[in-house]
Structures are given as structure tokens and as C-alpha cells.
Amino acid sequence: RSMESVIEQYLNVVKPMFLQFVEPSKRYADIVIPQGGLNDVAIVYKIKT
């Protein structure tokens, strides 16, 4: 795939679906881990609790 097609898919499909479905559901979460799986401190904290 070309870089252009990846960017086009992200802008036209991935980002709009994220904004429509994922982002609004964060308000129902018990915990939101900033930086996702890259936040080792938050992950260790969550595993211990």
C-alpha cells in the first residue's frame, strides 16, 4: 500500500469511526490509560489493583 492510501483510509474511515464510537465511550470506562499500551506505570498499577 502506498502512504497516500494509508493516510486516506485513516482520515476517511479510521478517525471518523474512532470519534463516533470509541472516544464517546471513554466516559463509561472505569479507567482510561493515557498512551494506551505504552504507559507501563498505569498498566502495572491496574494489574496490582
PDBQT receptor file of N, H, CA, C and O in Angstrom, charges set to zero:
ATOM      1  N   ARG A   1       0.842  -1.191   0.000  1.00  0.00    +0.000 N 
ATOM      2  CA  ARG A   1       0.000   0.000   0.000  1.00  0.00    +0.000 C 
ATOM      3  C   ARG A   1       0.873   1.235   0.000  1.00  0.00    +0.000 C 
ATOM      4  O   ARG A   1       1.971   1.262   0.556  1.00  0.00    +0.000 OA
ATOM      5  N   SER A   2       0.354   2.225  -0.628  1.00  0.00    +0.000 N 
ATOM      6  H   SER A   2      -0.538   2.202  -1.079  1.00  0.00    +0.000 HD
ATOM      7  CA  SER A   2       1.089   3.490  -0.648  1.00  0.00    +0.000 C 
ATOM      8  C   SER A   2       0.786   4.280   0.623  1.00  0.00    +0.000 C 
ATOM      9  O   SER A   2      -0.237   4.071   1.275  1.00  0.00    +0.000 OA
ATOM     10  N   MET A   3       1.684   5.178   0.952  1.00  0.00    +0.000 N 
ATOM     11  H   MET A   3       2.515   5.347   0.421  1.00  0.00    +0.000 HD
ATOM     12  CA  MET A   3       1.483   6.039   2.118  1.00  0.00    +0.000 C 
ATOM     13  C   MET A   3       0.220   6.871   1.936  1.00  0.00    +0.000 C 
ATOM     14  O   MET A   3      -0.512   7.110   2.897  1.00  0.00    +0.000 OA
ATOM     15  N   GLU A   4      -0.034   7.306   0.726  1.00  0.00    +0.000 N 
ATOM     16  H   GLU A   4       0.561   7.112  -0.055  1.00  0.00    +0.000 HD
ATOM     17  CA  GLU A   4      -1.234   8.107   0.448  1.00  0.00    +0.000 C 
ATOM     18  C   GLU A   4      -2.506   7.322   0.753  1.00  0.00    +0.000 C 
ATOM     19  O   GLU A   4      -3.454   7.871   1.316  1.00  0.00    +0.000 OA
ATOM     20  N   SER A   5      -2.533   6.033   0.384  1.00  0.00    +0.000 N 
ATOM     21  H   SER A   5      -1.763   5.587  -0.073  1.00  0.00    +0.000 HD
ATOM     22  CA  SER A   5      -3.740   5.241   0.634  1.00  0.00    +0.000 C 
ATOM     23  C   SER A   5      -3.935   4.998   2.125  1.00  0.00    +0.000 C 
ATOM     24  O   SER A   5      -5.067   4.960   2.607  1.00  0.00    +0.000 OA
ATOM     25  N   VAL A   6      -2.840   4.834   2.854  1.00  0.00    +0.000 N 
ATOM     26  H   VAL A   6      -1.920   4.865   2.463  1.00  0.00    +0.000 HD
ATOM     27  CA  VAL A   6      -2.939   4.655   4.299  1.00  0.00    +0.000 C 
ATOM     28  C   VAL A   6      -3.493   5.917   4.958  1.00  0.00    +0.000 C 
ATOM     29  O   VAL A   6      -4.385   5.843   5.803  1.00  0.00    +0.000 OA
ATOM     30  N   ILE A   7      -2.969   7.056   4.572  1.00  0.00    +0.000 N 
ATOM     31  H   ILE A   7      -2.244   7.116   3.886  1.00  0.00    +0.000 HD
ATOM     32  CA  ILE A   7      -3.442   8.336   5.126  1.00  0.00    +0.000 C 
ATOM     33  C   ILE A   7      -4.897   8.572   4.751  1.00  0.00    +0.000 C 
ATOM     34  O   ILE A   7      -5.688   9.024   5.579  1.00  0.00    +0.000 OA
ATOM     35  N   GLU A   8      -5.249   8.273   3.519  1.00  0.00    +0.000 N 
ATOM     36  H   GLU A   8      -4.607   7.906   2.847  1.00  0.00    +0.000 HD
ATOM     37  CA  GLU A   8      -6.635   8.445   3.072  1.00  0.00    +0.000 C 
ATOM     38  C   GLU A   8      -7.586   7.567   3.882  1.00  0.00    +0.000 C 
ATOM     39  O   GLU A   8      -8.642   8.030   4.314  1.00  0.00    +0.000 OA
ATOM     40  N   GLN A   9      -7.217   6.301   4.090  1.00  0.00    +0.000 N 
ATOM     41  H   GLN A   9      -6.359   5.925   3.739  1.00  0.00    +0.000 HD
ATOM     42  CA  GLN A   9      -8.067   5.415   4.883  1.00  0.00    +0.000 C 
ATOM     43  C   GLN A   9      -8.185   5.914   6.316  1.00  0.00    +0.000 C 
ATOM     44  O   GLN A   9      -9.273   5.901   6.892  1.00  0.00    +0.000 OA
ATOM     45  N   TYR A  10      -7.077   6.350   6.891  1.00  0.00    +0.000 N 
ATOM     46  H   TYR A  10      -6.193   6.360   6.423  1.00  0.00    +0.000 HD
ATOM     47  CA  TYR A  10      -7.114   6.869   8.263  1.00  0.00    +0.000 C 
ATOM     48  C   TYR A  10      -8.063   8.062   8.361  1.00  0.00    +0.000 C 
ATOM     49  O   TYR A  10      -8.916   8.116   9.247  1.00  0.00    +0.000 OA
ATOM     50  N   LEU A  11      -7.905   9.013   7.448  1.00  0.00    +0.000 N 
ATOM     51  H   LEU A  11      -7.211   8.969   6.729  1.00  0.00    +0.000 HD
ATOM     52  CA  LEU A  11      -8.708  10.236   7.517  1.00  0.00    +0.000 C 
ATOM     53  C   LEU A  11     -10.178   9.999   7.182  1.00  0.00    +0.000 C 
ATOM     54  O   LEU A  11     -11.054  10.651   7.748  1.00  0.00    +0.000 OA
ATOM     55  N   ASN A  12     -10.451   9.075   6.270  1.00  0.00    +0.000 N 
ATOM     56  H   ASN A  12      -9.739   8.544   5.810  1.00  0.00    +0.000 HD
ATOM     57  CA  ASN A  12     -11.825   8.875   5.806  1.00  0.00    +0.000 C 
ATOM     58  C   ASN A  12     -12.592   7.781   6.539  1.00  0.00    +0.000 C 
ATOM     59  O   ASN A  12     -13.822   7.760   6.503  1.00  0.00    +0.000 OA
ATOM     60  N   VAL A  13     -11.877   6.866   7.206  1.00  0.00    +0.000 N 
ATOM     61  H   VAL A  13     -10.878   6.883   7.235  1.00  0.00    +0.000 HD
ATOM     62  CA  VAL A  13     -12.556   5.745   7.856  1.00  0.00    +0.000 C 
ATOM     63  C   VAL A  13     -12.183   5.633   9.336  1.00  0.00    +0.000 C 
ATOM     64  O   VAL A  13     -13.052   5.685  10.205  1.00  0.00    +0.000 OA
ATOM     65  N   VAL A  14     -10.907   5.482   9.611  1.00  0.00    +0.000 N 
ATOM     66  H   VAL A  14     -10.200   5.440   8.905  1.00  0.00    +0.000 HD
ATOM     67  CA  VAL A  14     -10.465   5.176  10.975  1.00  0.00    +0.000 C 
ATOM     68  C   VAL A  14     -10.776   6.317  11.938  1.00  0.00    +0.000 C 
ATOM     69  O   VAL A  14     -11.423   6.101  12.962  1.00  0.00    +0.000 OA
ATOM     70  N   LYS A  15     -10.330   7.509  11.626  1.00  0.00    +0.000 N 
ATOM     71  H   LYS A  15      -9.804   7.685  10.794  1.00  0.00    +0.000 HD
ATOM     72  CA  LYS A  15     -10.537   8.636  12.542  1.00  0.00    +0.000 C 
ATOM     73  C   LYS A  15     -12.014   8.949  12.764  1.00  0.00    +0.000 C 
ATOM     74  O   LYS A  15     -12.418   9.147  13.909  1.00  0.00    +0.000 OA
ATOM     75  N   PRO A  16     -12.845   9.001  11.707  1.00  0.00    +0.000 N 
ATOM     76  CA  PRO A  16     -14.271   9.262  11.943  1.00  0.00    +0.000 C 
ATOM     77  C   PRO A  16     -14.941   8.190  12.811  1.00  0.00    +0.000 C 
ATOM     78  O   PRO A  16     -15.774   8.517  13.657  1.00  0.00    +0.000 OA
ATOM     79  N   MET A  17     -14.586   6.917  12.612  1.00  0.00    +0.000 N 
ATOM     80  H   MET A  17     -13.910   6.652  11.926  1.00  0.00    +0.000 HD
ATOM     81  CA  MET A  17     -15.178   5.849  13.420  1.00  0.00    +0.000 C 
ATOM     82  C   MET A  17     -14.702   5.935  14.866  1.00  0.00    +0.000 C 
ATOM     83  O   MET A  17     -15.473   5.692  15.795  1.00  0.00    +0.000 OA
ATOM     84  N   PHE A  18     -13.428   6.284  15.054  1.00  0.00    +0.000 N 
ATOM     85  H   PHE A  18     -12.801   6.482  14.300  1.00  0.00    +0.000 HD
ATOM     86  CA  PHE A  18     -12.909   6.493  16.409  1.00  0.00    +0.000 C 
ATOM     87  C   PHE A  18     -13.688   7.602  17.099  1.00  0.00    +0.000 C 
ATOM     88  O   PHE A  18     -14.130   7.447  18.238  1.00  0.00    +0.000 OA
ATOM     89  N   LEU A  19     -13.852   8.711  16.406  1.00  0.00    +0.000 N 
ATOM     90  H   LEU A  19     -13.493   8.837  15.481  1.00  0.00    +0.000 HD
ATOM     91  CA  LEU A  19     -14.550   9.852  17.002  1.00  0.00    +0.000 C 
ATOM     92  C   LEU A  19     -16.021   9.551  17.267  1.00  0.00    +0.000 C 
ATOM     93  O   LEU A  19     -16.599  10.071  18.222  1.00  0.00    +0.000 OA
ATOM     94  N   GLN A  20     -16.624   8.721  16.435  1.00  0.00    +0.000 N 
ATOM     95  H   GLN A  20     -16.154   8.299  15.660  1.00  0.00    +0.000 HD
ATOM     96  CA  GLN A  20     -18.043   8.409  16.597  1.00  0.00    +0.000 C 
ATOM     97  C   GLN A  20     -18.294   7.365  17.677  1.00  0.00    +0.000 C 
ATOM     98  O   GLN A  20     -19.266   7.474  18.424  1.00  0.00    +0.000 OA
ATOM     99  N   PHE A  21     -17.433   6.355  17.771  1.00  0.00    +0.000 N 
ATOM    100  H   PHE A  21     -16.643   6.266  17.164  1.00  0.00    +0.000 HD
ATOM    101  CA  PHE A  21     -17.719   5.230  18.659  1.00  0.00    +0.000 C 
ATOM    102  C   PHE A  21     -16.772   5.099  19.853  1.00  0.00    +0.000 C 
ATOM    103  O   PHE A  21     -17.235   4.854  20.967  1.00  0.00    +0.000 OA
ATOM    104  N   VAL A  22     -15.491   5.250  19.657  1.00  0.00    +0.000 N 
ATOM    105  H   VAL A  22     -15.116   5.449  18.751  1.00  0.00    +0.000 HD
ATOM    106  CA  VAL A  22     -14.528   4.979  20.729  1.00  0.00    +0.000 C 
ATOM    107  C   VAL A  22     -14.431   6.151  21.697  1.00  0.00    +0.000 C 
ATOM    108  O   VAL A  22     -14.591   5.978  22.905  1.00  0.00    +0.000 OA
ATOM    109  N   GLU A  23     -14.174   7.314  21.180  1.00  0.00    +0.000 N 
ATOM    110  H   GLU A  23     -14.044   7.454  20.199  1.00  0.00    +0.000 HD
ATOM    111  CA  GLU A  23     -13.997   8.492  22.037  1.00  0.00    +0.000 C 
ATOM    112  C   GLU A  23     -15.195   8.726  22.974  1.00  0.00    +0.000 C 
ATOM    113  O   GLU A  23     -14.982   8.948  24.166  1.00  0.00    +0.000 OA
ATOM    114  N   PRO A  24     -16.447   8.686  22.482  1.00  0.00    +0.000 N 
ATOM    115  CA  PRO A  24     -17.578   8.918  23.388  1.00  0.00    +0.000 C 
ATOM    116  C   PRO A  24     -17.717   7.849  24.476  1.00  0.00    +0.000 C 
ATOM    117  O   PRO A  24     -18.233   8.133  25.556  1.00  0.00    +0.000 OA
ATOM    118  N   SER A  25     -17.262   6.623  24.199  1.00  0.00    +0.000 N 
ATOM    119  H   SER A  25     -16.843   6.392  23.321  1.00  0.00    +0.000 HD
ATOM    120  CA  SER A  25     -17.431   5.549  25.179  1.00  0.00    +0.000 C 
ATOM    121  C   SER A  25     -16.459   5.669  26.347  1.00  0.00    +0.000 C 
ATOM    122  O   SER A  25     -16.623   4.974  27.350  1.00  0.00    +0.000 OA
ATOM    123  N   LYS A  26     -15.452   6.533  26.244  1.00  0.00    +0.000 N 
ATOM    124  H   LYS A  26     -15.319   7.097  25.429  1.00  0.00    +0.000 HD
ATOM    125  CA  LYS A  26     -14.500   6.704  27.341  1.00  0.00    +0.000 C 
ATOM    126  C   LYS A  26     -15.185   7.159  28.630  1.00  0.00    +0.000 C 
ATOM    127  O   LYS A  26     -14.698   6.871  29.724  1.00  0.00    +0.000 OA
ATOM    128  N   ARG A  27     -16.293   7.858  28.511  1.00  0.00    +0.000 N 
ATOM    129  H   ARG A  27     -16.689   8.092  27.623  1.00  0.00    +0.000 HD
ATOM    130  CA  ARG A  27     -16.962   8.359  29.722  1.00  0.00    +0.000 C 
ATOM    131  C   ARG A  27     -17.567   7.230  30.554  1.00  0.00    +0.000 C 
ATOM    132  O   ARG A  27     -17.874   7.424  31.730  1.00  0.00    +0.000 OA
ATOM    133  N   TYR A  28     -17.741   6.053  29.954  1.00  0.00    +0.000 N 
ATOM    134  H   TYR A  28     -17.491   5.895  28.998  1.00  0.00    +0.000 HD
ATOM    135  CA  TYR A  28     -18.282   4.910  30.680  1.00  0.00    +0.000 C 
ATOM    136  C   TYR A  28     -17.190   4.017  31.265  1.00  0.00    +0.000 C 
ATOM    137  O   TYR A  28     -17.493   3.067  31.987  1.00  0.00    +0.000 OA
ATOM    138  N   ALA A  29     -15.943   4.306  30.966  1.00  0.00    +0.000 N 
ATOM    139  H   ALA A  29     -15.697   5.077  30.379  1.00  0.00    +0.000 HD
ATOM    140  CA  ALA A  29     -14.838   3.473  31.431  1.00  0.00    +0.000 C 
ATOM    141  C   ALA A  29     -14.537   3.721  32.903  1.00  0.00    +0.000 C 
ATOM    142  O   ALA A  29     -14.662   4.844  33.391  1.00  0.00    +0.000 OA
ATOM    143  N   ASP A  30     -14.146   2.679  33.595  1.00  0.00    +0.000 N 
ATOM    144  H   ASP A  30     -14.045   1.767  33.199  1.00  0.00    +0.000 HD
ATOM    145  CA  ASP A  30     -13.702   2.822  34.981  1.00  0.00    +0.000 C 
ATOM    146  C   ASP A  30     -12.336   3.477  35.041  1.00  0.00    +0.000 C 
ATOM    147  O   ASP A  30     -12.045   4.226  35.974  1.00  0.00    +0.000 OA
ATOM    148  N   ILE A  31     -11.494   3.202  34.054  1.00  0.00    +0.000 N 
ATOM    149  H   ILE A  31     -11.730   2.594  33.296  1.00  0.00    +0.000 HD
ATOM    150  CA  ILE A  31     -10.163   3.788  33.989  1.00  0.00    +0.000 C 
ATOM    151  C   ILE A  31      -9.774   3.939  32.528  1.00  0.00    +0.000 C 
ATOM    152  O   ILE A  31     -10.051   3.071  31.700  1.00  0.00    +0.000 OA
ATOM    153  N   VAL A  32      -9.126   5.059  32.230  1.00  0.00    +0.000 N 
ATOM    154  H   VAL A  32      -8.901   5.763  32.903  1.00  0.00    +0.000 HD
ATOM    155  CA  VAL A  32      -8.590   5.310  30.888  1.00  0.00    +0.000 C 
ATOM    156  C   VAL A  32      -7.087   5.433  31.047  1.00  0.00    +0.000 C 
ATOM    157  O   VAL A  32      -6.603   6.268  31.811  1.00  0.00    +0.000 OA
ATOM    158  N   ILE A  33      -6.348   4.601  30.325  1.00  0.00    +0.000 N 
ATOM    159  H   ILE A  33      -6.741   3.922  29.705  1.00  0.00    +0.000 HD
ATOM    160  CA  ILE A  33      -4.893   4.607  30.429  1.00  0.00    +0.000 C 
ATOM    161  C   ILE A  33      -4.327   5.495  29.331  1.00  0.00    +0.000 C 
ATOM    162  O   ILE A  33      -4.393   5.144  28.153  1.00  0.00    +0.000 OA
ATOM    163  N   PRO A  34      -3.769   6.648  29.710  1.00  0.00    +0.000 N 
ATOM    164  CA  PRO A  34      -3.160   7.521  28.707  1.00  0.00    +0.000 C 
ATOM    165  C   PRO A  34      -2.027   6.800  27.990  1.00  0.00    +0.000 C 
ATOM    166  O   PRO A  34      -1.302   6.020  28.608  1.00  0.00    +0.000 OA
ATOM    167  N   GLN A  35      -1.870   7.044  26.732  1.00  0.00    +0.000 N 
ATOM    168  H   GLN A  35      -2.458   7.677  26.230  1.00  0.00    +0.000 HD
ATOM    169  CA  GLN A  35      -0.839   6.447  25.887  1.00  0.00    +0.000 C 
ATOM    170  C   GLN A  35      -1.056   4.957  25.674  1.00  0.00    +0.000 C 
ATOM    171  O   GLN A  35      -0.138   4.262  25.238  1.00  0.00    +0.000 OA
ATOM    172  N   GLY A  36      -2.231   4.457  25.967  1.00  0.00    +0.000 N 
ATOM    173  H   GLY A  36      -2.976   5.022  26.321  1.00  0.00    +0.000 HD
ATOM    174  CA  GLY A  36      -2.546   3.061  25.705  1.00  0.00    +0.000 C 
ATOM    175  C   GLY A  36      -1.555   2.079  26.307  1.00  0.00    +0.000 C 
ATOM    176  O   GLY A  36      -1.180   2.206  27.473  1.00  0.00    +0.000 OA
ATOM    177  N   GLY A  37      -1.130   1.102  25.517  1.00  0.00    +0.000 N 
ATOM    178  H   GLY A  37      -1.434   1.000  24.570  1.00  0.00    +0.000 HD
ATOM    179  CA  GLY A  37      -0.232   0.069  25.991  1.00  0.00    +0.000 C 
ATOM    180  C   GLY A  37       1.183   0.522  26.230  1.00  0.00    +0.000 C 
ATOM    181  O   GLY A  37       2.015  -0.274  26.666  1.00  0.00    +0.000 OA
ATOM    182  N   LEU A  38       1.488   1.778  25.960  1.00  0.00    +0.000 N 
ATOM    183  H   LEU A  38       0.812   2.426  25.606  1.00  0.00    +0.000 HD
ATOM    184  CA  LEU A  38       2.848   2.283  26.157  1.00  0.00    +0.000 C 
ATOM    185  C   LEU A  38       3.050   2.900  27.539  1.00  0.00    +0.000 C 
ATOM    186  O   LEU A  38       4.155   3.338  27.859  1.00  0.00    +0.000 OA
ATOM    187  N   ASN A  39       2.016   2.942  28.350  1.00  0.00    +0.000 N 
ATOM    188  H   ASN A  39       1.118   2.587  28.090  1.00  0.00    +0.000 HD
ATOM    189  CA  ASN A  39       2.092   3.557  29.671  1.00  0.00    +0.000 C 
ATOM    190  C   ASN A  39       2.314   2.466  30.714  1.00  0.00    +0.000 C 
ATOM    191  O   ASN A  39       1.362   1.966  31.314  1.00  0.00    +0.000 OA
ATOM    192  N   ASP A  40       3.586   2.099  30.927  1.00  0.00    +0.000 N 
ATOM    193  H   ASP A  40       4.359   2.506  30.440  1.00  0.00    +0.000 HD
ATOM    194  CA  ASP A  40       3.919   0.997  31.828  1.00  0.00    +0.000 C 
ATOM    195  C   ASP A  40       3.462   1.235  33.263  1.00  0.00    +0.000 C 
ATOM    196  O   ASP A  40       3.003   0.303  33.924  1.00  0.00    +0.000 OA
ATOM    197  N   VAL A  41       3.577   2.450  33.749  1.00  0.00    +0.000 N 
ATOM    198  H   VAL A  41       3.949   3.206  33.212  1.00  0.00    +0.000 HD
ATOM    199  CA  VAL A  41       3.182   2.752  35.132  1.00  0.00    +0.000 C 
ATOM    200  C   VAL A  41       1.693   2.493  35.327  1.00  0.00    +0.000 C 
ATOM    201  O   VAL A  41       1.303   1.868  36.314  1.00  0.00    +0.000 OA
ATOM    202  N   ALA A  42       0.869   2.953  34.421  1.00  0.00    +0.000 N 
ATOM    203  H   ALA A  42       1.185   3.461  33.619  1.00  0.00    +0.000 HD
ATOM    204  CA  ALA A  42      -0.579   2.755  34.537  1.00  0.00    +0.000 C 
ATOM    205  C   ALA A  42      -0.948   1.284  34.403  1.00  0.00    +0.000 C 
ATOM    206  O   ALA A  42      -1.852   0.812  35.092  1.00  0.00    +0.000 OA
ATOM    207  N   ILE A  43      -0.275   0.564  33.543  1.00  0.00    +0.000 N 
ATOM    208  H   ILE A  43       0.459   0.948  32.983  1.00  0.00    +0.000 HD
ATOM    209  CA  ILE A  43      -0.572  -0.855  33.359  1.00  0.00    +0.000 C 
ATOM    210  C   ILE A  43      -0.213  -1.638  34.616  1.00  0.00    +0.000 C 
ATOM    211  O   ILE A  43      -0.995  -2.471  35.074  1.00  0.00    +0.000 OA
ATOM    212  N   VAL A  44       0.951  -1.378  35.169  1.00  0.00    +0.000 N 
ATOM    213  H   VAL A  44       1.586  -0.702  34.797  1.00  0.00    +0.000 HD
ATOM    214  CA  VAL A  44       1.354  -2.065  36.403  1.00  0.00    +0.000 C 
ATOM    215  C   VAL A  44       0.380  -1.727  37.527  1.00  0.00    +0.000 C 
ATOM    216  O   VAL A  44      -0.007  -2.612  38.290  1.00  0.00    +0.000 OA
ATOM    217  N   TYR A  45      -0.017  -0.475  37.640  1.00  0.00    +0.000 N 
ATOM    218  H   TYR A  45       0.298   0.243  37.020  1.00  0.00    +0.000 HD
ATOM    219  CA  TYR A  45      -0.987  -0.070  38.662  1.00  0.00    +0.000 C 
ATOM    220  C   TYR A  45      -2.292  -0.844  38.502  1.00  0.00    +0.000 C 
ATOM    221  O   TYR A  45      -2.842  -1.349  39.481  1.00  0.00    +0.000 OA
ATOM    222  N   LYS A  46      -2.782  -0.936  37.279  1.00  0.00    +0.000 N 
ATOM    223  H   LYS A  46      -2.335  -0.525  36.484  1.00  0.00    +0.000 HD
ATOM    224  CA  LYS A  46      -4.054  -1.616  37.025  1.00  0.00    +0.000 C 
ATOM    225  C   LYS A  46      -3.946  -3.100  37.316  1.00  0.00    +0.000 C 
ATOM    226  O   LYS A  46      -4.889  -3.694  37.839  1.00  0.00    +0.000 OA
ATOM    227  N   ILE A  47      -2.834  -3.703  36.996  1.00  0.00    +0.000 N 
ATOM    228  H   ILE A  47      -2.067  -3.221  36.571  1.00  0.00    +0.000 HD
ATOM    229  CA  ILE A  47      -2.645  -5.134  37.274  1.00  0.00    +0.000 C 
ATOM    230  C   ILE A  47      -2.654  -5.392  38.775  1.00  0.00    +0.000 C 
ATOM    231  O   ILE A  47      -3.192  -6.405  39.223  1.00  0.00    +0.000 OA
ATOM    232  N   LYS A  48      -2.069  -4.494  39.552  1.00  0.00    +0.000 N 
ATOM    233  H   LYS A  48      -1.633  -3.671  39.187  1.00  0.00    +0.000 HD
ATOM    234  CA  LYS A  48      -1.972  -4.678  41.005  1.00  0.00    +0.000 C 
ATOM    235  C   LYS A  48      -3.278  -4.396  41.721  1.00  0.00    +0.000 C 
ATOM    236  O   LYS A  48      -3.461  -4.864  42.845  1.00  0.00    +0.000 OA
ATOM    237  N   THR A  49      -4.192  -3.651  41.119  1.00  0.00    +0.000 N 
ATOM    238  H   THR A  49      -4.043  -3.271  40.206  1.00  0.00    +0.000 HD
ATOM    239  CA  THR A  49      -5.439  -3.299  41.809  1.00  0.00    +0.000 C 
ATOM    240  C   THR A  49      -6.592  -4.154  41.346  1.00  0.00    +0.000 C 
ATOM    241  O   THR A  49      -7.714  -3.990  41.825  1.00  0.00    +0.000 OA
TER     242      THR A  49
